[in-house]
Every structure is written in structure tokens, then in C-alpha cells.
Amino acid sequence: MALHDVSVPIRPGMHIYRNNPGYSRTLHQAIADGAEANVSELDLGAHTGTHVDGPAHFYDGGPGTEALDLDAMLGPCVVAEIPDRGLDPIDADALEATGTPEGTERLLLKTTNSELWERSEFTHDFIRLDSSGAEWVLGRGIRLIGIDYLSIGDGDAHRALLAKPVVALEGLDLRGIAPGPYELICLPMHLADGADGAPARVLLREP
């Protein structure tokens, strides 16, 4: 069974959502300077690369990513393709048109956003859910919704999803992934201090 890593590599010069912290790695201690071992210091935002959102992202005082249900991040999922719709948001009609099977609990959206990873830097011209799309997700009982760029939806969509909370999985690289069923393995960093987001390593296993 083939295993696909759909995480965005964390590296200097990577796509960073506008006004978010960038990424850097420096040596805190170095063998070359006489230390016994090399120890790196990482500087990055909680929403760097492939990551999950916690309710605290849009609700001041809300739970952090440690409150998210790990079970929602592990198990059968569906990758559904959204046809080119320009920059129109992903609404309920667009999601219904994917033919996603009833009972799907984990849904990853492959969109024209995937082409944006080919660019040299972040662009804010990408598509995401609107409030009707978020309500469709909630009405279907979906526990995790993912997308192939750095935001699952507008502010209203975020608030609707995170209020439940539905796991919002952002920053997936689905360029090499065909639509269909997979097993999802999504393991965010175990940040236990109320973090509003957490970088994650995400794998898809073919059935």
C-alpha cells in the first residue's frame, strides 16, 4: 500500500500566510564552536506549513489544539476535487457537487490552490470555504476538513467550524494525489498550552 506525505516541507523561503511569522533555524550551540553536540533553535509560527487550527484561533480564551480529538485525525478519508471556479468561494453547492459519500468523517479538498505551491511566494488569491460551505460540512457530520492552501475558509467559516470543533487542516500539498478514498494519518505537534495552531505531519495511505 502506497504512502503519500502531503505535508509542506518546513524550510527557509516557504509560503507563509501574510502577516504571520516566518521560519528560521539557527544553531543554539555548535560542535564547531566547541559544544559537545549541535542543538538547533527553531523560530516559526503556529500556523506554519501544514497545520491544524485550534478553537483559540478565532475564539479568545477558547481551547487550544490539545483539545482537538485525535481520533478525528486518524482513519478513513476522502479526497474530493473541486473544479476550477476562479476565485469564487467554495460554497455548499460546490461541496454537494463533489459526490462525497454520506458518512464521510474526514474530507480533504483538492482545488486549483494546488497550483499555487509552484509559485515562489505566498499569494492571497486562493479559494476557501464560505459560511454556506462550512454549514454543509457541519450538516454532514464531518469531523475534519482539509484544504490545499493556507486557510480553510473566511472568518465566518472558521468560527462555524471551530465552534464544534471540527478539525481544520490547512496547508496540504495534494498535487500528486488522485481523488478517492484514503487512510488519513495527521499528527500535529503536542502543544499543551492552549496554542491556536500546531504544525502537523500528514500522510495518506492508499487502501
N, C-alpha and C positions, 0 to 999 in steps of 0.2 A: 504494500500500500504506500503510495507516494505521499510524502510530507512536504508541505509548502510553507516557507517562512514568509508571512505577509506583513512583517514589521518593517518600518522605515529605519534604516541604519542611523544611529545617532553619531554625528560626525561634524566637524567644523564646516561651515558653509551650507548646512542643511536648511530646508524650508522651515521657517519659524513664523507662526501667526503674528500679524502686525502688533506691535507694542508689547510683545511677550519677550521674556529674557532669552538671550541666545545661549549657545552651548560652547563651553571651553573645557579643556583638560590640561592641568599643569601638574608638574611633579612637586609634591609637597616635600618629599625627601628623595634623594637620588644616590644611587651607588656611586655615580661619577663624582659626587661631592663628598664621599666618604661614608655615606649611610650603609647600613647592612643590607637594606632592601629598597627597591623602588616603591613608592607609595604615591598614587595619583590623587589629586583633588579635582572633583567634578563640579562644574557650575552650570546649572540648567534649570529651566522652568518645569513646573509640574505637568505642563501640557506639551512637553517637547516630544516631537515624533509621534509614534503610535502610542496612544494613551487612553485611559478611561477617565470619565468625569465623575466626581462625587457630587451629591446634592449641594454641598457647600459652595460649589462653583457659581450657583445662581441664587442660593438662599443663605444669607448672612446668618451664621450660627447653626446652619444645617449640618448633618452628619458628613464626615469625610469619606474617603474611598474605602477605609477599613470597614465601613458599614455595608458595602455592597455585597451581594450574595455571590460567593464564589461559584456556586452551582450554576448560576446563570451564565457563567463564562466558560463552562466546560460541557461539551455534549454536541448532539446533532445540530447542524445549522444549515441554512440555505443561502447561497449566493444568488441574488437576483439582479438582473441587468436592467437599468433604466435607459431607454433610448435617448438619443440626443434631443434635448429640449431647450437648447440655447442656455440662457441664464434664468429661465423660469424655475421657480422653486419646485421641489418635489412635494406634490400635494396628495391628497387621498386618492384621487383618480389615477395618478401615475403609479402609486403603490398597488392599487387594486389591479391594474393592467399587467403587473408582473406575473400574475397567476400563482403567487405564493400559496402553498398548500395550507389549508386550515390546520391548526395545531402547531404551526411553526413557532418555536420559542426563541430562536436566535436567527436574526436576519441581517445579512451583510449586503450593502448596496454597491454594485459596480456601476459607475456612471462615467460620463465624459470627463469627470475630475481626474480619472486615472492618467489622462494625457498630460496633466499639469505637472506630474512628477518629472517629466522630461525637461521642464524649464529650469533655468539656473537659479531662480529665486522664487519666493512666495508671491502669489497673486491673490487678491481678494475676490477676483471674478470667478467664483465657483458656485456650484449648486448645492442646496441643502434642503432639509425639510422645512415646510412652513407649519403653522399650527394645525391645519387640517391633516397634514401628513402625520404629525405627532399623535393626533387623536385616533387616526387609523391604526397606528402601532398599538396604542393603549387598548383600543377596542378589540384587537386581535389577540390580546393577552401575550404579546411578545415581551420577553424579559430582557433581551439585549438587541440593540440596533446599532449597526456599524456602517461606516461610510469611508470612501476612498480619498478623503482630504481632511483638512484640519478642523472641521466643525460639523456636527451632526445637523444643526438647524439654527434658525434665528432665535432671538431671546425668548419669544413665546413658546417655541417648540422645546427649547432647553428646559424651561420652567415646567412645562407639562410633563415631560419625560422624567425629570429628576425628582419631581414631587412624589413619584410612586414608591421607590425609584426604579426606573428602567435603566439598565447599564447602557451608557452612551460610549461607544467605542469609535474613536476617531483616528485618522491618520493611517489608514490601511493602504498597503500597496497591492492592488488586485490586478495589476497589468497582465500577469501571466495566468490568471485564474479564470477558468470557464464557469459560466453559471451552472448551478446544480447543487446537489446535497454534499455536505462535508461533515467532518467532525471538527469542532472548534476547540482549540486549547488557547485560552487567553489568561496569562498570569501577570497581573500588574505588580509593581513593587509594593511590598507590605509596609506602607507608611501608616503609622498608628497614632498620628497626632492631629487628625481632623483635616488632612490635606484635601484641597478642592480637585486635585487630579493626580494621576500616577502613571508614569511611563510603563508600557507593557510589552512583553514579547508575545507575539501571536502567531500560532501555527494552524494550518488547515491540513487535515488528513483525509485523503480520498477514501471513500467507502470500499 
